[in-house]
Amino acid sequence: MTDVEEGKDIISLDAGFPDRVLSTSFYLSLITIVGSLSYMSFMGTVSIAVGCGISLLLYKMLWWAVQYAARHKRSEIKGFFLKVSLVKYGIVGVMLLSVCLFLDVHIVALALGLSMVLIVLVLKIVSRILVNYMNKSIKMSSRNLGNISANVSKKGV
């Protein structure tokens, strides 16, 4: 391991991380919705689907806001985040109010759907931290055997 690799933070995310979170959340949402078709009532399934849709939409809006803020000056970012936050929470409030007024939703199923992206995001970050921790704690050493390079662990499996 080089000095550059040792100096990295324990959590280092690449540029494709947000897209992987979005696609994993989408597929997990689809699997959850399909699974709820056979185990829950129709309105339970609709509640999960609405929650997942709102969650995916909020994540996409958040990622768009972060990308916009990364491209603009520091003085413009605070005002922009304030405007986006007000619009985002207004949209979420209107969506949740209309869902609760016009549909007979199951609150637990709706909460499960709303937390789908958050669950995937937390699990991906925690798994990245654990993998980086294990890579640093095991500290693979390399030995050259002729023309073949073999990695040997000091601690074992």
Summary of the structure (lengths in Angstrom):
residues: 157
radius of gyration: 21.8
end to end distance: 19.1
largest distance: 72.9
contacts: 394
relative contact order: 0.15
helix: 75%
strand: 6%
